[in-house]
Amino acid sequence: MYTSRQLAEIFLASSSPKRSLGQNFIIDDKVINSIYELAQLEKKNNCKILEIGLGPGALTQKLLESENKVVGVEIDNLVCKHISQIFRKEIESGNLELINGDVLDLKWPNGITDIIANIPYQISSPLLEKISHIVYNDNNLKNCIFMFQEEFAQRIYVGKFISNRGPLWISVSLDWDITLGIKIPPSSFMPQPKVHSRLVHLKRRDLLNSEKVKSFLKSKNLKTPSVRLIKAISFTSFNQRRKKLRNTLRRQPTKLKIRHGFNPKDWEKIINNAFLSMREFFSDCRPEELSLMDWIEFSAQIDHFKNFYQTST
Ligand code: SAH
């Protein structure tokens, strides 16, 4: 067993860190242990873990300890060479599968149950986007542990700071239960990044099909709206986050097309009726004042009146 600092020193003896690939390596074993605890791997042994961005391999070493299968995706050839040497036995035995490539471009292996990633911050958004497509086709994926830049983590989690509410919060919350892990200072990495980092645990859920949402919508005689509709309405509203909803949504969002059943000539009637069906003064709200349930209910009302006018013309 190596310490994380030892692994970083071995790697850095023959290679310099590449800033363009976000290479800030963990050198603090406490951080490795926190990730491991957050992932609750000691309780499981038939997981297929995808580790993204292996670096010197401190996290990889800990994951392999858990007797689960690890698939590692790493873009840097020199990192792959280092990993192949350090984990030669594990690769030979099939416990570690190493894939040299860009995680955003590659087709991922099927059956991944957990993702663990201390990744370069610049790929945080596109990676979440890719994962959101994968969960709709592969329901094995249950948990993700990410190391994000603190500010990005807060925009996912939001908590009581409603100014952090936005598209990122909505799209992640529809698919995942979000818990924050520890905040990590720059001194836990080599070389040190400029900002603080934060562990984030995402646990798979399907909010729209949960009992809570289903019974809530049923109590209002509404049908479940599509994810696409919720995103179109909320993202358009957040584009002008200082404006009241009734001003931003006066015109039909460009994302809603006739082929989705939205005819611009009916939009005014649809949106006005949807506003009237919500609580008093709803149309005077600014987007950050709305909860997730508000967005779901509001989208369901819009969907309801769209169908009403569609069938009546
Ligand atoms: N997980 C390690 C390394 C973190 S540094 C640790 O915590 O110490 C980020 C790692 O991601 C680097 O090894 C970098 O080469 C790799 N990486 C960067 N962009 C990537 C991409 N698009 N696909 C796969 N790996 C990438």
py3Dmol code that shows the C-alpha trace and the ligand (Angstrom):
import py3Dmol

protein = """\
ATOM      1  CA  MET A   1       0.000   0.000   0.000  1.00  0.00           C
ATOM      2  CA  TYR A   2       1.206   3.473  -0.877  1.00  0.00           C
ATOM      3  CA  THR A   3       0.062   6.732   0.690  1.00  0.00           C
ATOM      4  CA  SER A   4      -1.540   9.167  -1.725  1.00  0.00           C
ATOM      5  CA  ARG A   5       1.452  11.488  -1.358  1.00  0.00           C
ATOM      6  CA  GLN A   6       3.845   8.653  -2.272  1.00  0.00           C
ATOM      7  CA  LEU A   7       1.849   7.806  -5.390  1.00  0.00           C
ATOM      8  CA  ALA A   8       1.832  11.463  -6.476  1.00  0.00           C
ATOM      9  CA  GLU A   9       5.592  11.687  -5.903  1.00  0.00           C
ATOM     10  CA  ILE A  10       6.249   8.520  -7.929  1.00  0.00           C
ATOM     11  CA  PHE A  11       4.187   9.872 -10.825  1.00  0.00           C
ATOM     12  CA  LEU A  12       5.614  13.395 -10.671  1.00  0.00           C
ATOM     13  CA  ALA A  13       9.195  12.082 -10.671  1.00  0.00           C
ATOM     14  CA  SER A  14       8.804  11.308 -14.379  1.00  0.00           C
ATOM     15  CA  SER A  15       6.030  13.649 -15.549  1.00  0.00           C
ATOM     16  CA  SER A  16       4.956  17.240 -14.891  1.00  0.00           C
ATOM     17  CA  PRO A  17       1.325  17.966 -14.065  1.00  0.00           C
ATOM     18  CA  LYS A  18      -0.731  19.190 -17.033  1.00  0.00           C
ATOM     19  CA  ARG A  19      -2.869  22.155 -16.158  1.00  0.00           C
ATOM     20  CA  SER A  20      -4.902  21.737 -19.363  1.00  0.00           C
ATOM     21  CA  LEU A  21      -6.050  18.325 -18.064  1.00  0.00           C
ATOM     22  CA  GLY A  22      -6.846  19.680 -14.604  1.00  0.00           C
ATOM     23  CA  GLN A  23      -4.141  17.589 -12.978  1.00  0.00           C
ATOM     24  CA  ASN A  24      -4.370  18.382  -9.275  1.00  0.00           C
ATOM     25  CA  PHE A  25      -3.614  15.178  -7.449  1.00  0.00           C
ATOM     26  CA  ILE A  26      -4.927  14.249  -4.008  1.00  0.00           C
ATOM     27  CA  ILE A  27      -2.109  13.952  -1.455  1.00  0.00           C
ATOM     28  CA  ASP A  28      -4.262  13.721   1.651  1.00  0.00           C
ATOM     29  CA  ASP A  29      -5.379  10.243   2.713  1.00  0.00           C
ATOM     30  CA  LYS A  30      -8.210  11.733   4.765  1.00  0.00           C
ATOM     31  CA  VAL A  31      -9.821  12.877   1.509  1.00  0.00           C
ATOM     32  CA  ILE A  32      -9.459   9.402  -0.006  1.00  0.00           C
ATOM     33  CA  ASN A  33     -11.108   7.905   3.088  1.00  0.00           C
ATOM     34  CA  SER A  34     -13.971  10.426   2.942  1.00  0.00           C
ATOM     35  CA  ILE A  35     -14.705   9.526  -0.666  1.00  0.00           C
ATOM     36  CA  TYR A  36     -14.655   5.855   0.237  1.00  0.00           C
ATOM     37  CA  GLU A  37     -17.034   6.372   3.165  1.00  0.00           C
ATOM     38  CA  LEU A  38     -19.408   8.520   1.129  1.00  0.00           C
ATOM     39  CA  ALA A  39     -19.585   5.775  -1.510  1.00  0.00           C
ATOM     40  CA  GLN A  40     -20.328   3.144   1.188  1.00  0.00           C
ATOM     41  CA  LEU A  41     -18.331   0.596  -0.759  1.00  0.00           C
ATOM     42  CA  GLU A  42     -17.440  -1.542   2.228  1.00  0.00           C
ATOM     43  CA  LYS A  43     -21.107  -2.561   2.322  1.00  0.00           C
ATOM     44  CA  LYS A  44     -21.155  -3.721  -1.283  1.00  0.00           C
ATOM     45  CA  ASN A  45     -19.160  -6.192  -3.297  1.00  0.00           C
ATOM     46  CA  ASN A  46     -20.813  -6.586  -6.658  1.00  0.00           C
ATOM     47  CA  CYS A  47     -20.423  -3.083  -7.992  1.00  0.00           C
ATOM     48  CA  LYS A  48     -18.888  -2.034 -11.249  1.00  0.00           C
ATOM     49  CA  ILE A  49     -17.233   1.266 -10.454  1.00  0.00           C
ATOM     50  CA  LEU A  50     -16.255   3.753 -13.120  1.00  0.00           C
ATOM     51  CA  GLU A  51     -13.363   5.904 -11.998  1.00  0.00           C
ATOM     52  CA  ILE A  52     -12.779   8.933 -14.173  1.00  0.00           C
ATOM     53  CA  GLY A  53      -9.333  10.563 -14.258  1.00  0.00           C
ATOM     54  CA  LEU A  54      -7.035   8.242 -12.291  1.00  0.00           C
ATOM     55  CA  GLY A  55      -3.918  10.409 -11.935  1.00  0.00           C
ATOM     56  CA  PRO A  56      -1.311   8.754  -9.695  1.00  0.00           C
ATOM     57  CA  GLY A  57      -3.938   6.213  -8.555  1.00  0.00           C
ATOM     58  CA  ALA A  58      -4.565   6.974  -4.870  1.00  0.00           C
ATOM     59  CA  LEU A  59      -8.306   6.618  -5.251  1.00  0.00           C
ATOM     60  CA  THR A  60      -7.916   3.626  -7.567  1.00  0.00           C
ATOM     61  CA  GLN A  61      -5.889   1.810  -4.914  1.00  0.00           C
ATOM     62  CA  LYS A  62      -8.618   2.409  -2.316  1.00  0.00           C
ATOM     63  CA  LEU A  63     -11.402   1.343  -4.674  1.00  0.00           C
ATOM     64  CA  LEU A  64      -9.604  -1.908  -5.525  1.00  0.00           C
ATOM     65  CA  GLU A  65      -9.405  -2.645  -1.800  1.00  0.00           C
ATOM     66  CA  SER A  66     -13.198  -2.912  -1.747  1.00  0.00           C
ATOM     67  CA  GLU A  67     -13.182  -6.041  -3.969  1.00  0.00           C
ATOM     68  CA  ASN A  68     -15.439  -4.449  -6.524  1.00  0.00           C
ATOM     69  CA  LYS A  69     -14.598  -4.281 -10.198  1.00  0.00           C
ATOM     70  CA  VAL A  70     -13.065  -0.975 -11.272  1.00  0.00           C
ATOM     71  CA  VAL A  71     -13.102   0.464 -14.783  1.00  0.00           C
ATOM     72  CA  GLY A  72     -10.747   3.436 -15.090  1.00  0.00           C
ATOM     73  CA  VAL A  73     -10.945   5.980 -17.884  1.00  0.00           C
ATOM     74  CA  GLU A  74      -7.936   8.245 -18.263  1.00  0.00           C
ATOM     75  CA  ILE A  75      -7.020  10.589 -21.095  1.00  0.00           C
ATOM     76  CA  ASP A  76      -3.302  11.047 -20.393  1.00  0.00           C
ATOM     77  CA  ASN A  77      -0.950   8.409 -21.882  1.00  0.00           C
ATOM     78  CA  LEU A  78       1.677   8.987 -19.209  1.00  0.00           C
ATOM     79  CA  VAL A  79      -0.886   8.429 -16.454  1.00  0.00           C
ATOM     80  CA  CYS A  80      -1.976   5.198 -18.163  1.00  0.00           C
ATOM     81  CA  LYS A  81       1.619   3.996 -18.338  1.00  0.00           C
ATOM     82  CA  HIS A  82       2.097   4.751 -14.625  1.00  0.00           C
ATOM     83  CA  ILE A  83      -1.187   3.041 -13.666  1.00  0.00           C
ATOM     84  CA  SER A  84      -0.300  -0.060 -15.728  1.00  0.00           C
ATOM     85  CA  GLN A  85       2.919  -0.394 -13.758  1.00  0.00           C
ATOM     86  CA  ILE A  86       1.524   0.275 -10.271  1.00  0.00           C
ATOM     87  CA  PHE A  87      -1.537  -1.937 -10.729  1.00  0.00           C
ATOM     88  CA  ARG A  88      -0.064  -4.605 -13.006  1.00  0.00           C
ATOM     89  CA  LYS A  89      -1.450  -7.466 -10.903  1.00  0.00           C
ATOM     90  CA  GLU A  90      -4.938  -5.983 -10.644  1.00  0.00           C
ATOM     91  CA  ILE A  91      -5.081  -5.416 -14.390  1.00  0.00           C
ATOM     92  CA  GLU A  92      -3.909  -8.973 -15.074  1.00  0.00           C
ATOM     93  CA  SER A  93      -6.510 -10.414 -12.704  1.00  0.00           C
ATOM     94  CA  GLY A  94      -9.256  -8.354 -14.354  1.00  0.00           C
ATOM     95  CA  ASN A  95     -10.138  -6.378 -11.217  1.00  0.00           C
ATOM     96  CA  LEU A  96      -9.029  -3.196 -12.930  1.00  0.00           C
ATOM     97  CA  GLU A  97      -9.837  -2.420 -16.539  1.00  0.00           C
ATOM     98  CA  LEU A  98      -7.950   0.610 -17.818  1.00  0.00           C
ATOM     99  CA  ILE A  99      -9.289   2.571 -20.777  1.00  0.00           C
ATOM    100  CA  ASN A 100      -7.110   5.245 -22.366  1.00  0.00           C
ATOM    101  CA  GLY A 101      -9.404   7.933 -23.765  1.00  0.00           C
ATOM    102  CA  ASP A 102     -11.572  11.000 -23.253  1.00  0.00           C
ATOM    103  CA  VAL A 103     -14.492  10.152 -20.968  1.00  0.00           C
ATOM    104  CA  LEU A 104     -16.720  12.620 -22.789  1.00  0.00           C
ATOM    105  CA  ASP A 105     -16.178  10.955 -26.193  1.00  0.00           C
ATOM    106  CA  LEU A 106     -16.015   7.281 -25.265  1.00  0.00           C
ATOM    107  CA  LYS A 107     -18.943   4.931 -25.241  1.00  0.00           C
ATOM    108  CA  TRP A 108     -19.072   3.765 -21.623  1.00  0.00           C
ATOM    109  CA  PRO A 109     -19.161   0.071 -20.723  1.00  0.00           C
ATOM    110  CA  ASN A 110     -22.627  -1.221 -19.799  1.00  0.00           C
ATOM    111  CA  GLY A 111     -23.622  -2.043 -16.268  1.00  0.00           C
ATOM    112  CA  ILE A 112     -21.740   0.685 -14.394  1.00  0.00           C
ATOM    113  CA  THR A 113     -23.276   0.944 -10.892  1.00  0.00           C
ATOM    114  CA  ASP A 114     -21.155   3.670  -9.331  1.00  0.00           C
ATOM    115  CA  ILE A 115     -19.123   6.581 -10.659  1.00  0.00           C
ATOM    116  CA  ILE A 116     -16.286   8.012  -8.648  1.00  0.00           C
ATOM    117  CA  ALA A 117     -14.459  10.964 -10.063  1.00  0.00           C
ATOM    118  CA  ASN A 118     -12.021  13.621  -9.070  1.00  0.00           C
ATOM    119  CA  ILE A 119     -12.126  15.242 -12.457  1.00  0.00           C
ATOM    120  CA  PRO A 120     -10.947  18.471 -13.997  1.00  0.00           C
ATOM    121  CA  TYR A 121     -13.496  21.128 -13.149  1.00  0.00           C
ATOM    122  CA  GLN A 122     -13.883  22.232 -16.737  1.00  0.00           C
ATOM    123  CA  ILE A 123     -15.600  18.952 -17.661  1.00  0.00           C
ATOM    124  CA  SER A 124     -18.090  18.998 -14.732  1.00  0.00           C
ATOM    125  CA  SER A 125     -21.058  20.287 -16.761  1.00  0.00           C
ATOM    126  CA  PRO A 126     -20.604  18.185 -19.931  1.00  0.00           C
ATOM    127  CA  LEU A 127     -20.009  15.117 -17.770  1.00  0.00           C
ATOM    128  CA  LEU A 128     -23.285  15.627 -15.864  1.00  0.00           C
ATOM    129  CA  GLU A 129     -25.014  16.149 -19.198  1.00  0.00           C
ATOM    130  CA  LYS A 130     -23.627  12.851 -20.508  1.00  0.00           C
ATOM    131  CA  ILE A 131     -24.670  11.033 -17.329  1.00  0.00           C
ATOM    132  CA  SER A 132     -28.202  12.415 -17.563  1.00  0.00           C
ATOM    133  CA  HIS A 133     -28.571  10.713 -20.971  1.00  0.00           C
ATOM    134  CA  ILE A 134     -27.082   7.460 -19.694  1.00  0.00           C
ATOM    135  CA  VAL A 135     -29.492   7.068 -16.737  1.00  0.00           C
ATOM    136  CA  TYR A 136     -32.463   7.031 -19.085  1.00  0.00           C
ATOM    137  CA  ASN A 137     -31.062   4.019 -20.948  1.00  0.00           C
ATOM    138  CA  ASP A 138     -29.210   2.094 -18.260  1.00  0.00           C
ATOM    139  CA  ASN A 139     -30.776   1.748 -14.847  1.00  0.00           C
ATOM    140  CA  ASN A 140     -27.782   0.077 -13.210  1.00  0.00           C
ATOM    141  CA  LEU A 141     -26.218   3.418 -12.301  1.00  0.00           C
ATOM    142  CA  LYS A 142     -27.170   4.217  -8.694  1.00  0.00           C
ATOM    143  CA  ASN A 143     -24.467   6.391  -7.126  1.00  0.00           C
ATOM    144  CA  CYS A 144     -21.990   9.045  -8.118  1.00  0.00           C
ATOM    145  CA  ILE A 145     -19.343  10.678  -5.981  1.00  0.00           C
ATOM    146  CA  PHE A 146     -17.795  13.761  -7.492  1.00  0.00           C
ATOM    147  CA  MET A 147     -15.186  16.226  -6.428  1.00  0.00           C
ATOM    148  CA  PHE A 148     -16.428  19.565  -7.698  1.00  0.00           C
ATOM    149  CA  GLN A 149     -15.315  23.111  -7.368  1.00  0.00           C
ATOM    150  CA  GLU A 150     -17.095  24.485  -4.245  1.00  0.00           C
ATOM    151  CA  GLU A 151     -19.075  27.069  -6.185  1.00  0.00           C
ATOM    152  CA  PHE A 152     -20.323  24.460  -8.695  1.00  0.00           C
ATOM    153  CA  ALA A 153     -21.321  22.086  -5.863  1.00  0.00           C
ATOM    154  CA  GLN A 154     -23.400  24.842  -4.275  1.00  0.00           C
ATOM    155  CA  ARG A 155     -25.249  25.445  -7.548  1.00  0.00           C
ATOM    156  CA  ILE A 156     -26.232  21.764  -7.590  1.00  0.00           C
ATOM    157  CA  TYR A 157     -27.174  21.507  -3.929  1.00  0.00           C
ATOM    158  CA  VAL A 158     -28.710  24.989  -3.398  1.00  0.00           C
ATOM    159  CA  GLY A 159     -29.875  24.329   0.192  1.00  0.00           C
ATOM    160  CA  LYS A 160     -31.228  27.514   1.735  1.00  0.00           C
ATOM    161  CA  PHE A 161     -29.429  29.831  -0.696  1.00  0.00           C
ATOM    162  CA  ILE A 162     -32.093  30.351  -3.308  1.00  0.00           C
ATOM    163  CA  SER A 163     -29.806  32.567  -5.394  1.00  0.00           C
ATOM    164  CA  ASN A 164     -28.029  29.293  -6.317  1.00  0.00           C
ATOM    165  CA  ARG A 165     -31.221  27.971  -7.919  1.00  0.00           C
ATOM    166  CA  GLY A 166     -30.912  27.545 -11.681  1.00  0.00           C
ATOM    167  CA  PRO A 167     -30.932  25.029 -14.547  1.00  0.00           C
ATOM    168  CA  LEU A 168     -28.145  22.928 -13.024  1.00  0.00           C
ATOM    169  CA  TRP A 169     -30.103  22.435  -9.790  1.00  0.00           C
ATOM    170  CA  ILE A 170     -33.277  21.504 -11.669  1.00  0.00           C
ATOM    171  CA  SER A 171     -31.758  18.993 -14.042  1.00  0.00           C
ATOM    172  CA  VAL A 172     -29.639  17.271 -11.373  1.00  0.00           C
ATOM    173  CA  SER A 173     -32.504  17.169  -8.824  1.00  0.00           C
ATOM    174  CA  LEU A 174     -34.858  15.409 -11.229  1.00  0.00           C
ATOM    175  CA  ASP A 175     -32.489  12.432 -11.431  1.00  0.00           C
ATOM    176  CA  TRP A 176     -30.588  12.463  -8.139  1.00  0.00           C
ATOM    177  CA  ASP A 177     -30.840  12.960  -4.392  1.00  0.00           C
ATOM    178  CA  ILE A 178     -28.011  15.329  -3.577  1.00  0.00           C
ATOM    179  CA  THR A 179     -25.862  15.287  -0.429  1.00  0.00           C
ATOM    180  CA  LEU A 180     -22.807  17.401   0.197  1.00  0.00           C
ATOM    181  CA  GLY A 181     -19.672  15.813   1.621  1.00  0.00           C
ATOM    182  CA  ILE A 182     -16.698  17.613   3.133  1.00  0.00           C
ATOM    183  CA  LYS A 183     -15.181  20.839   1.836  1.00  0.00           C
ATOM    184  CA  ILE A 184     -11.580  20.337   0.804  1.00  0.00           C
ATOM    185  CA  PRO A 185      -8.842  22.991   0.923  1.00  0.00           C
ATOM    186  CA  PRO A 186      -6.293  23.520  -1.885  1.00  0.00           C
ATOM    187  CA  SER A 187      -3.551  22.146   0.405  1.00  0.00           C
ATOM    188  CA  SER A 188      -4.956  18.608  -0.037  1.00  0.00           C
ATOM    189  CA  PHE A 189      -3.722  18.588  -3.663  1.00  0.00           C
ATOM    190  CA  MET A 190      -0.450  18.681  -5.525  1.00  0.00           C
ATOM    191  CA  PRO A 191      -0.126  21.057  -7.313  1.00  0.00           C
ATOM    192  CA  GLN A 192      -2.630  23.175  -5.388  1.00  0.00           C
ATOM    193  CA  PRO A 193      -5.694  24.478  -7.240  1.00  0.00           C
ATOM    194  CA  LYS A 194      -6.785  28.095  -6.692  1.00  0.00           C
ATOM    195  CA  VAL A 195     -10.207  27.227  -5.278  1.00  0.00           C
ATOM    196  CA  HIS A 196     -11.782  25.069  -2.581  1.00  0.00           C
ATOM    197  CA  SER A 197     -13.370  21.781  -3.619  1.00  0.00           C
ATOM    198  CA  ARG A 198     -16.358  19.860  -2.331  1.00  0.00           C
ATOM    199  CA  LEU A 199     -17.398  16.221  -2.362  1.00  0.00           C
ATOM    200  CA  VAL A 200     -20.894  15.643  -3.690  1.00  0.00           C
ATOM    201  CA  HIS A 201     -22.875  12.416  -3.451  1.00  0.00           C
ATOM    202  CA  LEU A 202     -25.611  11.841  -6.014  1.00  0.00           C
ATOM    203  CA  LYS A 203     -27.997   8.975  -5.295  1.00  0.00           C
ATOM    204  CA  ARG A 204     -30.258   7.893  -8.148  1.00  0.00           C
ATOM    205  CA  ARG A 205     -33.937   8.746  -7.944  1.00  0.00           C
ATOM    206  CA  ASP A 206     -36.635   9.364 -10.497  1.00  0.00           C
ATOM    207  CA  LEU A 207     -38.375  12.331  -8.938  1.00  0.00           C
ATOM    208  CA  LEU A 208     -41.173  12.597 -11.514  1.00  0.00           C
ATOM    209  CA  ASN A 209     -42.205   8.997 -10.960  1.00  0.00           C
ATOM    210  CA  SER A 210     -41.839   9.066  -7.177  1.00  0.00           C
ATOM    211  CA  GLU A 211     -44.900   8.451  -4.984  1.00  0.00           C
ATOM    212  CA  LYS A 212     -44.602  11.962  -3.579  1.00  0.00           C
ATOM    213  CA  VAL A 213     -44.861  13.654  -6.965  1.00  0.00           C
ATOM    214  CA  LYS A 214     -47.443  11.222  -8.329  1.00  0.00           C
ATOM    215  CA  SER A 215     -49.837  11.748  -5.404  1.00  0.00           C
ATOM    216  CA  PHE A 216     -49.242  15.504  -5.427  1.00  0.00           C
ATOM    217  CA  LEU A 217     -50.177  15.737  -9.123  1.00  0.00           C
ATOM    218  CA  LYS A 218     -53.104  13.371  -8.667  1.00  0.00           C
ATOM    219  CA  SER A 219     -54.506  15.580  -5.890  1.00  0.00           C
ATOM    220  CA  LYS A 220     -54.587  18.397  -8.444  1.00  0.00           C
ATOM    221  CA  ASN A 221     -55.956  16.243 -11.243  1.00  0.00           C
ATOM    222  CA  LEU A 222     -52.816  16.708 -13.296  1.00  0.00           C
ATOM    223  CA  LYS A 223     -50.710  14.351 -15.381  1.00  0.00           C
ATOM    224  CA  THR A 224     -46.933  14.029 -15.074  1.00  0.00           C
ATOM    225  CA  PRO A 225     -45.249  16.542 -17.390  1.00  0.00           C
ATOM    226  CA  SER A 226     -42.220  15.553 -19.458  1.00  0.00           C
ATOM    227  CA  VAL A 227     -38.687  16.356 -18.331  1.00  0.00           C
ATOM    228  CA  ARG A 228     -38.269  18.229 -21.617  1.00  0.00           C
ATOM    229  CA  LEU A 229     -41.186  20.545 -20.822  1.00  0.00           C
ATOM    230  CA  ILE A 230     -39.997  21.252 -17.269  1.00  0.00           C
ATOM    231  CA  LYS A 231     -36.535  22.078 -18.564  1.00  0.00           C
ATOM    232  CA  ALA A 232     -37.831  24.257 -21.404  1.00  0.00           C
ATOM    233  CA  ILE A 233     -40.030  26.337 -19.092  1.00  0.00           C
ATOM    234  CA  SER A 234     -37.576  26.657 -16.216  1.00  0.00           C
ATOM    235  CA  PHE A 235     -34.410  27.191 -18.276  1.00  0.00           C
ATOM    236  CA  THR A 236     -36.157  29.915 -20.316  1.00  0.00           C
ATOM    237  CA  SER A 237     -37.265  31.609 -17.092  1.00  0.00           C
ATOM    238  CA  PHE A 238     -33.782  31.449 -15.559  1.00  0.00           C
ATOM    239  CA  ASN A 239     -32.319  33.058 -18.682  1.00  0.00           C
ATOM    240  CA  GLN A 240     -33.757  36.270 -17.271  1.00  0.00           C
ATOM    241  CA  ARG A 241     -33.590  35.560 -13.591  1.00  0.00           C
ATOM    242  CA  ARG A 242     -34.431  39.116 -12.483  1.00  0.00           C
ATOM    243  CA  LYS A 243     -37.691  39.227 -14.476  1.00  0.00           C
ATOM    244  CA  LYS A 244     -41.118  38.123 -13.345  1.00  0.00           C
ATOM    245  CA  LEU A 245     -42.389  34.904 -14.911  1.00  0.00           C
ATOM    246  CA  ARG A 246     -45.313  36.623 -16.625  1.00  0.00           C
ATOM    247  CA  ASN A 247     -42.887  38.856 -18.561  1.00  0.00           C
ATOM    248  CA  THR A 248     -40.388  36.158 -19.514  1.00  0.00           C
ATOM    249  CA  LEU A 249     -43.075  33.697 -20.544  1.00  0.00           C
ATOM    250  CA  ARG A 250     -45.235  36.188 -22.419  1.00  0.00           C
ATOM    251  CA  ARG A 251     -43.882  34.683 -25.614  1.00  0.00           C
ATOM    252  CA  GLN A 252     -43.665  30.950 -26.259  1.00  0.00           C
ATOM    253  CA  PRO A 253     -40.203  29.573 -25.338  1.00  0.00           C
ATOM    254  CA  THR A 254     -38.259  28.811 -28.541  1.00  0.00           C
ATOM    255  CA  LYS A 255     -37.570  25.282 -27.227  1.00  0.00           C
ATOM    256  CA  LEU A 256     -41.302  24.477 -27.430  1.00  0.00           C
ATOM    257  CA  LYS A 257     -42.117  23.766 -31.050  1.00  0.00           C
ATOM    258  CA  ILE A 258     -45.273  22.993 -32.978  1.00  0.00           C
ATOM    259  CA  ARG A 259     -44.068  19.408 -33.294  1.00  0.00           C
ATOM    260  CA  HIS A 260     -44.264  19.192 -29.489  1.00  0.00           C
ATOM    261  CA  GLY A 261     -47.904  20.280 -29.740  1.00  0.00           C
ATOM    262  CA  PHE A 262     -47.261  23.949 -28.903  1.00  0.00           C
ATOM    263  CA  ASN A 263     -48.905  26.213 -31.414  1.00  0.00           C
ATOM    264  CA  PRO A 264     -47.796  29.877 -30.916  1.00  0.00           C
ATOM    265  CA  LYS A 265     -51.339  31.073 -31.653  1.00  0.00           C
ATOM    266  CA  ASP A 266     -52.573  29.246 -28.528  1.00  0.00           C
ATOM    267  CA  TRP A 267     -49.653  30.196 -26.281  1.00  0.00           C
ATOM    268  CA  GLU A 268     -51.258  33.259 -24.679  1.00  0.00           C
ATOM    269  CA  LYS A 269     -54.348  31.255 -23.667  1.00  0.00           C
ATOM    270  CA  ILE A 270     -52.245  28.330 -22.423  1.00  0.00           C
ATOM    271  CA  ILE A 271     -49.890  30.391 -20.284  1.00  0.00           C
ATOM    272  CA  ASN A 272     -52.616  32.660 -18.861  1.00  0.00           C
ATOM    273  CA  ASN A 273     -54.733  29.701 -17.805  1.00  0.00           C
ATOM    274  CA  ALA A 274     -51.703  27.949 -16.349  1.00  0.00           C
ATOM    275  CA  PHE A 275     -50.879  31.066 -14.278  1.00  0.00           C
ATOM    276  CA  LEU A 276     -54.478  31.333 -13.058  1.00  0.00           C
ATOM    277  CA  SER A 277     -54.446  27.701 -11.940  1.00  0.00           C
ATOM    278  CA  MET A 278     -51.422  28.236  -9.714  1.00  0.00           C
ATOM    279  CA  ARG A 279     -51.425  29.993  -6.322  1.00  0.00           C
ATOM    280  CA  GLU A 280     -52.225  33.689  -6.089  1.00  0.00           C
ATOM    281  CA  PHE A 281     -49.564  36.075  -7.485  1.00  0.00           C
ATOM    282  CA  PHE A 282     -47.621  33.166  -8.985  1.00  0.00           C
ATOM    283  CA  SER A 283     -47.030  35.045 -12.235  1.00  0.00           C
ATOM    284  CA  ASP A 284     -45.322  37.830 -10.257  1.00  0.00           C
ATOM    285  CA  CYS A 285     -42.656  35.409  -8.989  1.00  0.00           C
ATOM    286  CA  ARG A 286     -39.080  35.457 -10.176  1.00  0.00           C
ATOM    287  CA  PRO A 287     -37.716  32.029 -11.128  1.00  0.00           C
ATOM    288  CA  GLU A 288     -35.526  31.612  -8.054  1.00  0.00           C
ATOM    289  CA  GLU A 289     -38.602  31.902  -5.805  1.00  0.00           C
ATOM    290  CA  LEU A 290     -40.002  28.624  -7.174  1.00  0.00           C
ATOM    291  CA  SER A 291     -39.428  25.230  -5.579  1.00  0.00           C
ATOM    292  CA  LEU A 292     -38.977  22.029  -7.600  1.00  0.00           C
ATOM    293  CA  MET A 293     -42.601  21.107  -6.896  1.00  0.00           C
ATOM    294  CA  ASP A 294     -43.688  24.517  -8.250  1.00  0.00           C
ATOM    295  CA  TRP A 295     -41.869  23.870 -11.522  1.00  0.00           C
ATOM    296  CA  ILE A 296     -43.411  20.420 -11.797  1.00  0.00           C
ATOM    297  CA  GLU A 297     -46.938  21.650 -11.043  1.00  0.00           C
ATOM    298  CA  PHE A 298     -46.617  24.682 -13.326  1.00  0.00           C
ATOM    299  CA  SER A 299     -45.320  22.543 -16.219  1.00  0.00           C
ATOM    300  CA  ALA A 300     -48.159  20.080 -15.644  1.00  0.00           C
ATOM    301  CA  GLN A 301     -50.686  22.948 -15.879  1.00  0.00           C
ATOM    302  CA  ILE A 302     -49.086  24.168 -19.106  1.00  0.00           C
ATOM    303  CA  ASP A 303     -49.238  20.634 -20.484  1.00  0.00           C
ATOM    304  CA  HIS A 304     -52.881  20.332 -19.432  1.00  0.00           C
ATOM    305  CA  PHE A 305     -53.938  23.530 -21.251  1.00  0.00           C
ATOM    306  CA  LYS A 306     -51.826  22.681 -24.287  1.00  0.00           C
ATOM    307  CA  ASN A 307     -53.784  19.439 -24.625  1.00  0.00           C
ATOM    308  CA  PHE A 308     -57.060  21.244 -23.980  1.00  0.00           C
ATOM    309  CA  TYR A 309     -56.556  23.748 -26.805  1.00  0.00           C
ATOM    310  CA  GLN A 310     -55.045  21.152 -29.113  1.00  0.00           C
ATOM    311  CA  THR A 311     -58.133  18.981 -28.922  1.00  0.00           C
ATOM    312  CA  SER A 312     -60.579  21.852 -29.068  1.00  0.00           C
ATOM    313  CA  THR A 313     -59.276  23.270 -32.399  1.00  0.00           C
TER     314      THR A 313
END
"""
ligand_1 = """\
26
SAH
N -8.225 11.181 -9.395
C -6.828 11.575 -9.282
C -6.424 12.578 -10.375
C -7.134 13.910 -10.377
S -6.506 15.014 -11.588
C -6.592 12.146 -7.903
O -7.561 12.465 -7.257
O -5.444 12.290 -7.505
C -7.662 14.753 -12.934
C -7.349 13.536 -13.788
O -8.318 13.484 -14.846
C -5.991 13.569 -14.464
O -5.373 12.322 -14.338
C -6.315 13.894 -15.928
O -5.335 13.420 -16.821
C -7.648 13.203 -16.086
N -8.515 13.744 -17.159
C -8.638 15.022 -17.550
N -9.557 15.155 -18.540
C -10.033 13.904 -18.779
C -11.004 13.385 -19.703
N -11.663 14.185 -20.527
N -11.242 12.056 -19.692
C -10.563 11.232 -18.833
N -9.645 11.683 -17.946
C -9.371 12.995 -17.906
"""
view = py3Dmol.view(width=600, height=400)
view.addModel(protein, "pdb")
view.setStyle({"model": 0}, {"cartoon": {"style": "trace"}})
view.addModel(ligand_1, "xyz")
view.setStyle({"model": 1}, {"stick": {}})
view.zoomTo()
view.show()
